[in-house]
Amino acid sequence: MRNAAPFTLGVLLTTAVASITALFFARDATQTWDVLKLSVQGVGALIFARYGVVWALETFKSQKRWERDAATYSNVLAALREMNRANDLLWNEAIGARNYSDEYLEEVKVRWRTAKKRFEDAAAASIFLPNEISSIVLQLEADFANTPRHDTYEDSIDHDVGLLSKAIKALEQKKNLL
C-alpha cells in the first residue's frame, strides 16, 4: 500500500491555492486579508516545525554519539584495569614468591586474555573517539601487537604493567574530552 500523505497534501494545497485565487478575483477584501493572514501563519508554522524537527534530530544524534563514545571509553578503561589486576596477581606470584595453585594461575591467565580480547574489541571502536584518546588506545594496541620477546616471564609482566599503567594514566587525564 502506498503512502497517501503526498496525495492528500497535494489536494489540500491545490484547494488552498484555488480558494485564494477565487477570493482575489471576487475582490472581497476582508476575506482576502483573512486568508492572507492565515496563509502567512501557516507558512510560519511550517518553517518553525521544520527547524524544530531538525534541532530535535541533531540533539538526538549528538546524545547517541556521546553515549556511544562514553561506552567505548569505559569499555577500554575497564578492560585495561582488568588486565592490570591480572598482571598484579601474576606479578605477585612471579616476584612475590607466592605459591598459587596451578588452577588459580591458569584462571588469572585466562582472565588476562579475556580482558585483552575485550580491550581489542573496544579499541576497534575507539577510532570514533576524539583523536587524543583514540591515539592513546591505538598506540597501546600497536605496542601489545609488537611486544618484543622477553628473556624471563617477569620481564614480560613488567613490560605489560608499564604499558598499561602509562595508558591508563593518559586516558584518565583525557576523560574531559568526551
Buried (B, 14 or more C-beta within 10 A) or exposed (E): EEEEEEEEEEEEEEEBEEEBEEBEEEEEEEBBEEBEEEEEEEEEEEEEEEEEEEEEEEEEEEEEEEEEBEEBBEBBBBBBEBBBBBBBBBBBBBEEEEEBEEEEBEBBEEBBEBBBEBBEEBBEBBEEBEEEBBBBBBBBBEBBEEEEEEEEEEEBBBBBBEBBEBBBEBBEEBEEEE
